[in-house]
Amino acid sequence: MNATEILARLRAEIPGAGLFAEKDWLLSPEPLRLDASFIEELEKLGHRLMIFQRASNELYHRSANGKAPAWVADYLDRGKPPELIEFARRKQFRNELPQVIRPDLLLTADGFAISELDSVPGGIGLTAWLGKTYAALGFDIVGGADGMLAGFRSVLGENADILVSEESTTYRPEMQWLAARANESGAQWQVQRAEEFVPRSALPVPRSIYRFFEQFDLPNIPSARAIMDAAANGARVTPPFKPWLEEKMWLALFWSRPLREFWRRELSERNFLILQNHIPQSWVLNPAPLPHHAVLPWLNISSWEELKTFSQKERDFVLKVSGFSPEGWGSRGVTVGSDVPQTEWAAAINRAVAEFPHHPQVLMRFAHSRIVEHPYFDPVTGEVRTMRGRVRLCPYYFVTGGDTKLGGILATIVPADKKLIHGMRDAILVPVAIAQGAGAPSPRA
C-alpha cells in the first residue's frame, strides 16, 4: 500500500464526529517503531507504577493516622475541601486505587524520563482508534488491534457509565467512539454528561462508573454528591475519589530524603533504583525557612530566593502546579525555566511560594528529549514530509486483579523547537509498533 492509499484509508476511518472536539493533529503513514527490548521495559514499568501508587496511598494513610510524618498528608491535603478529604478517607475506600495508569514519558538519549503520572488520562479512545487502524494496515502495534478496548473493558466490565464533565468535553468524542465499539460486542456502556448523571440503582446488574473529570471540578457538577453516594453504597467508581493520588508532587516525594527508606521497603530495592533512573529530581516549593547551615538537597541553595538568580543556562527546570486546580493539567500552569527571561522566572517562583498554602507547586529537572525524524502527511497537499521532533510516549496500563496489562502506547511528536510536548495542531499522533529485526534503529535518529 503506497502513501496515498494509506492517507485515504486513515481519513476514511476517522469517525464522523471526530475523536477530539475541535482539535486536529498530523497524520502519519507509519507508527513510531521502538525495539522489542524497549517495549519490554515499558511493560515492566506498569507493574512498578502500580506498586508506586499503592505505596503512595499507603504513605498518605499512615501520615493521616499519625504513623508516618504528618507533613506528607498536610502537603497533599492543601487546597482541598475538608468534606472531600473526609469522604476519601473512609475505611471502605482504604485500598482502592486507579485502574488506569498513564505516565507521560519523554524519550531521551538513554531511555525515557517520567514527567508525570496521570490517573484521569485522556487519549484512551484515540489510542484505541490508532491501534485498530494501524494494525489493519499491517503494522505490529503494541497491544494489538484491540488491546486498548480489551484493557478498558477489563476495568469497566460489561455495564458502565462513562461520565465526562464540561471541563473535559474535548475528550467526549473519543469516549463515545470507544463505547460504540464495546457495545457492538455486547457491552452496555453509556457516555453521559457528568453534570446530568442520575444513578440507576434499581438495575438488577450494578453498573460501574468511570469518572472522567478532575476533582477540583466537583463544585461545577450538580450530580457530584449522587456519584459519591453511589460509591459509598457499593458502586464501583474508578478512579476513586482520592484527591491525594492526583497530585504531581508524588514524584517529588519520591526524592524526599526522609522518605527514602519507606520507598525502598515498599517498592523493593530494585524497583526503587530503577524508578530513580527514570524520575527526574524534583522538589516541592515549601517556603518554610531552612536553618542557616542547611541547603536544599541537590540544589545546594538555602532558599528559593537564590533560585531566582540562576542564569538561563542554570535554569534547567520545569515549574508546575501539583494538582487540584484548573492549572494542573493539559500543560497549563507550567513554566520552563530556560525558556523565559529572569524576571518571568522570578515571578513564577514568587507565585509558587505564595500559593503553597493552597496550591503547592513542584520544581523538576528538565528532561532533555531525544530528537527523532518521523514522516507525516502535509495537511494541505497530502505530500509526505519529515519532521525533526521530540517524543512523548503515553503507555496505558489497565489494572485488574493486582496485575497490569499494557493496552497500547500513544506517541506524540512535536517540532524540535517545542519544549512542552502535548497534543497540538502541528503534532503527529501515532501508535507505537515493535521494530522488526535485531538491532533495528528505532526511532530514527
C-alpha positions, 0 to 999 in steps of 0.5 A: 500500500503506497502513501496515498492509499494509506492517507485515504484509508486513515481519513476514511476511518476517522469517525464522523464526529471526530475523536477530539472536539475541535482539535486536529493533529498530523497524520502519519503513514507509519507508527513510531517503531521502538525495539522489542527490548524497549517495549519490554521495559515499558511493560515492566514499568506498569507493574512498578507504577502500580506498586508506586501508587499503592505505596503512595496511598499507603504513605498518605494513610499512615501520615493521616493516622499519625504513623508516618510524618504528618507533613506528607498528608498536610502537603497533599491535603492543601487546597482541598475541601475538608468534606472531600478529604473526609469522604476519601478517607473512609475505611471502605475506600482504604485500598482502592486505587486507579485502574488506569495508569498513564505516565507521560514519558519523554524519550531521551538519549538513554531511555525515557524520563517520567514527567508525570503520572496521570490517573484521569488520562485522556487519549484512551479512545484515540489510542484505541482508534490508532491501534485498530487502524494501524494494525489493519494496515499491517503494522505490529502495534503494541497491544494489538488491534484491540488491546486498548478496548480489551484493557478498558473493558477489563476495568469497566466490565460489561455495564458502565457509565462513562461520565465526562464533565464540561471541563473535559468535553474535548475528550467526549468524542473519543469516549463515545467512539470507544463505547460504540465499539464495546457495545457492538460486542455486547457491552452496555456502556453509556457516555453521559454528561457528568453534570446530568448523571442520575444513578440507576440503582434499581438495575438488577446488574450494578453498573460501574462508573468511570469518572472522567473529570478532575476533582477540583471540578466537583463544585461545577457538577450538580450530580457530584454528591449522587456519584459519591453516594453511589460509591459509598453504597457499593458502586464501583467508581474508578478512579476513586475519589482520592484527591491525594493520588492526583497530585504531581508532587508524588514524584517529588516525594519520591526524592524526599530524603526522609522518605527514602527508606519507606520507598525502598521497603515498599517498592523493593530495592530494585524497583526503587533504583530503577524508578530513580533512573527514570524520575527526574529530581524534583522538589516541592516549593515549601517556603518554610525557612531552612536553618542557616547551615542547611541547603536544599538537597541537590540544589545546594541553595538555602532558599528559593530566593537564590533560585531566582538568580540562576542564569538561563543556562542554570535554569534547567527546570520545569515549574508546575502546579501539583494538582487540584486546580484548573492549572494542573493539567493539559500543560497549563500552569507550567513554566520552563525555566530556560525558556523565559527571561529572569524576571518571568522566572522570578515571578513564577517562583514568587507565585509558587511560594505564595500559593503553597498554602493552597496550591503547592507547586513542584520544581523538576529537572528538565528532561532533555528529549531525544530528537527523532525524524518521523514522516507525516502527511502535509495537511494541505497537499497530502505530500509526505514530509519529515519532521525533526521532533521530540517524543512523548510516549503515553503507555496505558496500563489497565489494572485488574486483579493486582496485575497490569496489562499494557493496552497500547502506547500513544506517541506524540511528536512535536517540532524540535523547537517545542519544549512542552510536548502535548497534543497540538495542531502541528503534532503527529499522533501515532501508535507505537509498533515493535521494530522488526529485526535485531538491532533495528534503529528505532526511532530514527535518529 
